[in-house]
Amino acid sequence: MSTILIIILILLLIGALPNWGYSRGWGYGPGGIVGVLLIIVIVLALTGRL
């Protein structure tokens, strides 16, 4: 379950990067939020709490 969640968060992080045409006006906000969520999920998965 945690592997699927990590993969989904990685895909969201790639989609939220401002390199893509549709997300250029968003800035770094969505990418930063998804990145923080990804770090939290990875830490929880490594500690065994997820």
Contacts in CASP RR format, 6 or more apart in sequence:
PFRMAT RR
TARGET T0000
AUTHOR 0000-0000-0000
METHOD contacts of the structure
MODEL  1
MSTILIIILILLLIGALPNWGYSRGWGYGPGGIVGVLLIIVIVLALTGRL
1 50 0 8 1.000
2 41 0 8 1.000
2 44 0 8 1.000
2 45 0 8 1.000
2 50 0 8 1.000
5 41 0 8 1.000
5 50 0 8 1.000
6 38 0 8 1.000
6 41 0 8 1.000
6 42 0 8 1.000
6 45 0 8 1.000
9 34 0 8 1.000
9 35 0 8 1.000
9 37 0 8 1.000
9 38 0 8 1.000
9 41 0 8 1.000
10 38 0 8 1.000
12 34 0 8 1.000
13 31 0 8 1.000
13 32 0 8 1.000
13 34 0 8 1.000
13 35 0 8 1.000
13 38 0 8 1.000
15 23 0 8 1.000
16 23 0 8 1.000
16 26 0 8 1.000
16 29 0 8 1.000
16 30 0 8 1.000
16 31 0 8 1.000
16 32 0 8 1.000
16 33 0 8 1.000
16 34 0 8 1.000
17 23 0 8 1.000
17 31 0 8 1.000
18 24 0 8 1.000
18 25 0 8 1.000
18 26 0 8 1.000
18 27 0 8 1.000
18 28 0 8 1.000
23 30 0 8 1.000
41 50 0 8 1.000
44 50 0 8 1.000
END
